[in-house]
């Protein structure tokens, strides 16, 4: 399993996804601010991985605190949470992880724990968030494998693999689960402009696993479908609204429309922490807009003329009628999503895994 992110003593260590596939470089973060910067600058990306990084970053920051009294320690804790919350607005897993760390802190405070005891509790909670994410991805993979065709020709968009999680992956977890189940799998990876997560990261992961992989540009998926060369689509998600509308990397909506036109099942794979029942539909999901340089340049080379305006949203929203099912660690949710998503969240709250 790829070592996406880990806590090593007093550091949070993560693979620098900006350098792949040319270089396998690891970034060592020694402060919460360094973790926040790594999230914002996409050293680490992918909604579940962002949540894990935030939790580990908060625990790291508080471990390094020199506060001796609980009041000053609490002030530092909430400032650190605010720092993490300001990094990436669309990935709801970020806020889910921060809220979970806040609940852990509140429980420690209610129990009258000392500063050192609270630090230990936060370390444990962050570790649990990391380990549970890996377990959830494996469960997702097993459920998703059931709907993958026996001779699968799968299209995926962006990177929803081990690199986007603490390990194993969501959409790529489904692909790995299908391979583990003995199914024949070939994958087409959209390159995913402008940051090229599909070409750089998805293809890198799958080639390492020995899974047949073909990289295509984003504009080729329709022609590929028309030729009958795709029979299944699976992608990840950064936020799923209460009605099933799903935000994922820009270009996902186009893939979903093409899949519907060619009668190819389109699935989303994401943990329950990506489901946001407080957001009623996709129109309410905040969409991050990123630096225009990602579009106008590749490295130091300029592609677009100076003076041209750039629109660079990081995500788009796929309406729920285009989604055949939402694969989670608790099973596959089906329409009507307003009911199935609410029910699975309520069951999970009543019966923790």
VEXLUMPA-340769 format. One line per 8 residues: for each residue z, x, y of C-alpha. Coordinates in pm, 1 decimal, padded with zeros to 6 digits. Each point is the difference from the previous one (the first is absolute). Layout:
% residues N
Z:X:Y ~ ...
//
This chain:
% residues 353
00000.0:00000.0:00000.0 ~ -00090.8:00131.0:00344.6 ~ 00298.8:00124.8:00200.6 ~ -00060.6:-00212.7:00310.6 ~ 00344.9:00025.5:00158.2 ~ 00344.6:00121.4:-00105.7 ~ 00338.8:00096.5:00136.2 ~ 00080.7:00363.1:-00071.7
00348.1:00098.1:00116.8 ~ -00007.0:-00037.2:00380.9 ~ -00374.5:-00052.6:00030.9 ~ -00249.0:-00280.6:-00055.9 ~ -00307.5:00152.7:-00161.3 ~ -00337.1:-00176.2:-00000.1 ~ -00357.2:00090.4:-00080.2 ~ -00212.4:00026.1:00315.0
-00265.4:-00262.9:-00065.3 ~ -00204.6:00113.5:00299.7 ~ -00083.8:00324.8:-00178.6 ~ -00118.8:-00150.9:-00329.4 ~ -00213.5:00059.7:-00196.1 ~ -00073.0:00348.1:00135.4 ~ 00362.4:00113.9:00004.6 ~ 00315.4:-00114.3:-00179.7
00256.8:00072.3:00269.7 ~ 00358.8:-00125.4:00014.1 ~ 00182.0:-00076.3:00324.8 ~ 00375.0:00057.6:00012.7 ~ 00180.8:-00224.6:00247.0 ~ 00345.8:00115.8:00104.2 ~ 00082.5:-00278.2:00246.7 ~ -00050.8:-00373.2:00033.4
-00228.2:00064.6:00297.9 ~ -00225.2:00217.3:-00216.3 ~ -00021.9:-00276.1:-00262.6 ~ -00088.1:-00254.8:00270.6 ~ -00270.3:00232.2:00134.5 ~ -00140.6:00045.6:-00351.7 ~ -00027.4:-00377.8:-00040.5 ~ -00161.3:-00051.6:00340.2
-00253.1:00280.8:-00043.2 ~ -00089.7:-00110.0:-00355.5 ~ 00132.1:00301.4:-00183.5 ~ 00119.0:-00282.5:-00222.7 ~ -00160.1:-00345.4:-00001.1 ~ -00016.4:-00311.1:-00213.2 ~ 00243.6:-00285.2:00057.1 ~ 00239.8:00063.8:-00291.7
00003.3:00375.5:00065.4 ~ 00072.8:-00061.3:00367.8 ~ 00300.7:-00211.2:-00096.5 ~ 00130.3:00266.7:-00237.1 ~ -00053.5:00270.3:00262.8 ~ 00190.2:-00200.0:00260.0 ~ 00296.3:-00052.2:-00232.4 ~ 00010.7:00367.3:-00095.9
-00038.8:00097.7:00364.3 ~ 00290.2:-00218.3:00108.3 ~ 00221.6:00140.1:-00274.8 ~ -00103.5:00353.8:00092.3 ~ 00067.8:-00057.1:00368.0 ~ 00345.7:-00137.9:-00065.7 ~ 00082.2:00275.2:-00248.4 ~ -00064.7:00249.2:00280.7
00213.2:-00192.1:00250.7 ~ 00298.8:00189.4:00136.6 ~ 00182.2:-00317.7:00102.9 ~ 00354.2:-00019.8:-00136.2 ~ 00083.7:-00352.2:00117.3 ~ -00163.3:-00313.0:-00138.7 ~ -00081.1:-00143.5:00344.8 ~ -00209.8:00298.2:00110.5
-00149.8:00021.4:-00349.6 ~ -00101.3:-00366.1:00021.0 ~ -00168.4:00057.2:00337.1 ~ -00201.0:00288.9:-00145.6 ~ -00090.7:-00208.2:-00305.4 ~ -00149.6:-00286.3:00198.7 ~ -00191.4:00240.2:00226.2 ~ -00146.2:00162.5:-00309.7
-00103.8:-00341.7:-00132.8 ~ -00171.5:-00074.6:00333.4 ~ -00181.5:00332.4:-00021.3 ~ -00140.4:-00088.2:-00342.3 ~ -00089.8:-00355.5:00104.4 ~ -00223.7:00134.2:00278.0 ~ -00233.5:00194.6:-00228.5 ~ -00247.3:-00248.4:-00160.0
00006.4:-00371.1:00100.2 ~ -00207.6:-00165.8:-00274.4 ~ 00166.7:00125.5:-00320.4 ~ 00277.5:-00252.3:-00061.9 ~ 00148.4:00225.1:-00272.4 ~ 00116.5:00225.1:00283.9 ~ 00218.4:-00273.0:00147.5 ~ 00110.3:-00119.0:-00344.1
00129.8:00349.2:-00081.0 ~ 00172.4:00033.9:00338.4 ~ 00168.9:-00338.7:-00045.5 ~ 00116.3:00103.4:-00344.3 ~ 00153.2:00319.1:00139.4 ~ 00169.3:-00208.7:00270.2 ~ 00149.2:-00231.4:-00263.6 ~ 00129.7:00301.8:-00189.4
00156.2:00133.7:00319.0 ~ 00158.6:-00338.5:00075.6 ~ 00149.6:-00017.8:-00348.4 ~ 00148.4:00347.8:00044.5 ~ 00145.4:-00091.8:00337.3 ~ 00148.9:-00322.0:-00137.9 ~ 00163.5:00200.4:-00278.6 ~ 00157.4:00233.0:00256.0
-00174.6:00307.7:-00137.8 ~ 00021.9:00337.7:00170.4 ~ -00299.2:00173.1:00159.4 ~ -00047.6:00218.6:-00308.6 ~ 00018.2:-00301.0:-00230.3 ~ -00258.7:-00183.1:00209.8 ~ -00229.8:00302.8:-00017.8 ~ 00030.3:-00001.1:-00379.1
-00071.7:-00374.1:-00012.1 ~ -00312.7:00038.1:00214.3 ~ -00122.2:00284.0:-00221.0 ~ 00042.8:-00218.5:-00307.8 ~ -00174.7:-00296.9:00159.6 ~ -00299.7:00208.0:00107.3 ~ -00021.4:00145.8:-00350.1 ~ 00003.4:-00349.7:-00148.9
-00280.4:-00111.6:00232.7 ~ -00207.2:00298.1:-00117.8 ~ 00066.6:-00053.1:-00372.7 ~ -00046.1:-00376.5:00013.9 ~ -00338.0:00043.9:00165.5 ~ -00125.4:00210.7:-00291.5 ~ 00135.4:-00253.3:-00252.4 ~ -00155.9:-00289.8:00194.3
-00339.7:00170.4:00003.0 ~ 00010.5:00047.8:-00376.7 ~ 00092.3:-00366.5:-00047.3 ~ -00286.2:-00100.9:00230.2 ~ -00235.4:00214.4:-00203.9 ~ 00097.8:-00173.5:-00322.2 ~ -00041.5:-00350.3:00146.3 ~ -00326.2:00087.3:00171.3
-00148.5:00156.7:-00312.6 ~ -00000.5:-00344.2:-00159.7 ~ -00267.7:-00132.4:00239.3 ~ -00217.0:00313.0:00004.9 ~ -00316.9:-00047.1:-00211.3 ~ -00016.6:00197.8:-00325.7 ~ -00307.6:00183.2:00130.5 ~ 00103.5:00027.4:00363.6
-00215.5:00111.0:00289.2 ~ 00255.7:-00007.0:00278.9 ~ -00050.6:00028.1:00374.0 ~ 00297.4:00100.8:00214.9 ~ 00038.9:00064.3:00370.4 ~ 00219.8:00255.1:00177.7 ~ 00273.3:00169.0:-00205.8 ~ 00262.7:-00209.5:-00174.0
00093.4:00262.1:-00256.1 ~ 00290.2:00231.9:-00067.1 ~ -00056.1:00149.5:00344.7 ~ 00060.9:-00338.3:00166.1 ~ 00325.0:-00055.1:-00187.8 ~ 00287.1:00202.8:-00140.0 ~ -00220.0:00040.9:-00309.2 ~ -00252.5:-00167.9:-00237.3
-00148.8:-00233.9:00260.1 ~ -00070.8:-00368.4:00059.7 ~ -00375.4:-00060.1:-00029.2 ~ -00044.8:00331.8:-00180.5 ~ 00307.6:-00089.5:-00203.8 ~ -00197.0:-00299.7:-00127.9 ~ -00289.4:00230.9:-00084.3 ~ 00234.9:00243.8:-00175.3
00162.7:-00289.0:-00184.1 ~ -00339.7:-00116.5:-00124.9 ~ -00082.9:00350.7:-00123.6 ~ 00338.6:00020.1:-00173.0 ~ -00078.6:-00334.5:-00166.7 ~ -00313.9:00152.6:-00152.4 ~ -00256.3:-00165.2:00226.6 ~ -00318.8:00176.7:00102.4
00018.8:00057.0:00375.0 ~ -00241.9:00139.2:00256.6 ~ 00092.4:-00005.5:00367.7 ~ -00204.3:-00018.1:00318.9 ~ 00202.8:00127.1:00296.2 ~ -00104.8:-00109.0:00348.8 ~ 00027.8:00306.9:00218.9 ~ 00195.9:-00209.6:00254.3
-00103.3:00099.0:00347.7 ~ 00112.3:00138.8:00234.8 ~ 00290.9:00182.6:-00168.6 ~ -00177.8:00028.1:-00339.3 ~ 00302.1:-00083.2:-00218.0 ~ -00226.9:-00117.8:-00280.3 ~ -00219.6:00308.1:-00010.0 ~ 00279.8:00249.4:00061.7
00299.5:-00154.4:-00178.0 ~ -00100.9:-00270.0:-00250.6 ~ -00278.5:00209.8:-00150.0 ~ 00232.5:00302.5:-00011.7 ~ 00266.2:-00193.1:-00189.8 ~ -00237.7:-00158.9:-00249.5 ~ -00192.0:00320.4:-00071.4 ~ 00333.7:00169.4:-00072.2
00075.1:-00281.8:-00247.0 ~ -00337.5:00037.8:-00172.2 ~ -00112.2:-00350.4:00104.4 ~ -00372.0:-00036.0:00068.2 ~ -00036.7:-00025.1:00379.1 ~ -00297.2:-00048.2:00231.1 ~ 00042.5:00027.2:00377.5 ~ -00213.8:-00232.7:00212.9
-00019.2:-00055.3:00374.6 ~ 00149.4:-00324.8:00125.7 ~ -00342.9:-00147.2:00070.4 ~ -00113.6:00038.2:-00361.8 ~ 00238.1:-00245.0:-00167.7 ~ -00219.2:-00306.4:00053.9 ~ -00305.7:00161.0:-00159.8 ~ 00216.8:00118.8:-00288.2
00128.3:-00351.8:-00061.4 ~ -00346.8:-00151.7:00020.7 ~ -00114.1:00235.3:-00274.0 ~ 00279.9:-00129.8:-00225.1 ~ 00173.9:00336.1:-00013.5 ~ 00343.0:-00132.1:00104.8 ~ 00200.3:-00260.9:-00191.9 ~ 00348.8:00037.9:00150.9
00146.6:00088.2:00340.1 ~ 00359.7:00105.2:00060.7 ~ 00154.9:00125.3:00323.6 ~ 00345.8:00060.2:00138.9 ~ 00168.8:-00161.3:00300.9 ~ 00207.6:00092.5:00301.7 ~ 00127.5:-00350.8:00068.9 ~ -00041.5:-00335.6:-00175.2
00069.2:-00309.9:00208.9 ~ 00176.2:-00307.7:-00137.9 ~ -00330.9:-00176.8:-00063.5 ~ -00151.3:00297.3:-00186.2 ~ -00211.3:00140.2:00284.0 ~ 00005.2:00376.3:-00052.7 ~ -00026.0:00295.0:00236.7 ~ -00151.9:00311.0:-00153.0
-00206.8:00295.6:00117.5 ~ -00288.4:-00088.4:00231.5 ~ -00305.0:-00096.5:-00206.1 ~ 00194.0:-00191.6:-00265.4 ~ -00100.8:-00337.1:00144.8 ~ -00369.1:00091.1:-00031.8 ~ 00052.3:00095.4:-00364.5 ~ 00175.9:-00330.8:-00067.5
-00282.7:-00203.1:00156.9 ~ -00257.7:00189.8:-00205.1 ~ 00203.9:-00048.3:-00317.3 ~ 00013.6:-00376.0:00059.2 ~ -00375.8:-00011.8:00063.0 ~ -00063.9:00179.7:-00331.4 ~ 00267.5:-00193.4:-00193.9 ~ 00208.9:00311.1:-00073.1
00377.8:-00046.7:-00023.7 ~ 00183.1:00163.3:00291.4 ~ 00365.0:00092.2:-00064.3 ~ 00272.9:00144.1:00219.7 ~ 00273.6:00219.0:-00153.1 ~ 00322.4:00044.7:00195.0 ~ 00376.8:00000.5:-00053.5 ~ 00216.7:-00291.3:00111.3
00115.4:00211.4:00294.5 ~ -00351.3:-00042.3:00146.9 ~ 00033.5:-00380.4:00008.5 ~ 00112.0:-00121.2:00343.0 ~ 00106.5:-00364.0:-00018.2 ~ 00100.7:00014.7:00367.4 ~ -00367.6:00039.3:00094.5 ~ -00170.3:-00335.4:-00066.7
-00360.9:00119.3:-00009.2 ~ -00225.0:00296.1:00064.2 ~ -00053.5:-00077.5:00367.3 ~ 00363.7:00099.2:00060.8 ~ -00023.0:00340.5:-00168.6 ~ 00010.1:00284.0:00256.8 ~ -00302.7:00226.7:-00039.2 ~ 00043.2:00366.3:00088.5
-00275.2:00156.1:00210.6 ~ -00039.5:00373.1:-00039.9 ~ -00136.4:00288.6:00202.4 ~ -00373.0:-00020.5:00077.4 ~ -00042.5:00362.0:-00109.3 ~ 00021.3:-00111.2:-00364.3 ~ -00333.1:-00175.0:00056.1 ~ -00171.0:00236.9:00241.3
00078.3:00326.0:-00179.8 ~ 00014.2:00158.9:-00342.7 ~ 00233.5:00292.9:00047.3 ~ -00114.8:00170.5:00319.5 ~ -00358.7:-00128.7:-00026.2 ~ -00087.9:-00291.1:00229.6 ~ -00212.3:-00274.1:-00160.4 ~ -00021.0:-00256.3:00280.8
-00115.2:00063.8:00357.5 ~ 00258.8:00038.5:00273.7 ~ 00037.5:-00319.4:00197.0 ~ -00049.5:-00232.6:-00298.9 ~ 00286.2:-00243.5:-00043.8 ~ 00181.3:-00009.5:-00336.1 ~ 00181.3:-00279.6:-00181.4 ~ 00219.1:00141.8:-00277.5
00228.4:-00256.6:-00165.8 ~ 00170.4:00149.8:-00304.1 ~ 00007.9:-00330.9:-00190.8 ~ -00168.2:-00336.4:-00036.4 ~ 00118.7:-00325.9:-00155.9 ~ -00148.6:-00156.5:-00313.0 ~ 00049.0:-00380.3:-00001.4 ~ 00182.3:-00127.9:-00307.6
-00288.3:-00219.6:-00133.1 ~ -00189.0:00322.8:-00080.2 ~ 00282.9:00136.6:-00217.5 ~ -00000.7:-00084.8:-00373.1 ~ 00356.8:00119.7:-00053.4 ~ 00276.0:00216.9:00143.8 ~ 00135.6:00244.1:-00258.2 ~ 00370.1:00082.1:00042.5
00274.5:00159.5:-00207.9 ~ 00110.9:-00355.3:-00093.2 ~ -00339.9:-00119.6:-00119.1 ~ -00326.2:-00126.2:00148.1 ~ 00029.0:-00256.8:00277.0 ~ -00268.2:-00268.6:00019.7 ~ -00097.3:-00261.4:00259.4 ~ 00153.2:-00188.0:00167.2
00158.9:00320.4:00130.7 ~ 00233.2:-00178.5:00239.5 ~ 00182.1:-00125.1:-00310.0 ~ -00044.5:00287.5:-00246.0 ~ 00099.3:00274.3:00245.9 ~ 00307.1:-00190.4:00117.1 ~ 00103.2:-00073.0:-00359.2 ~ -00030.5:00362.1:-00115.9
00201.6:00127.1:00296.8 ~ 00271.8:-00259.3:-00064.4 ~ 00012.5:00083.3:-00371.3 ~ 00019.9:00371.6:00074.6 ~ 00288.4:-00058.9:00241.3 ~ 00184.7:-00210.5:-00259.1 ~ -00074.4:00231.7:-00293.2 ~ -00038.0:00362.2:00114.8
-00194.7:00218.3:-00245.2
//
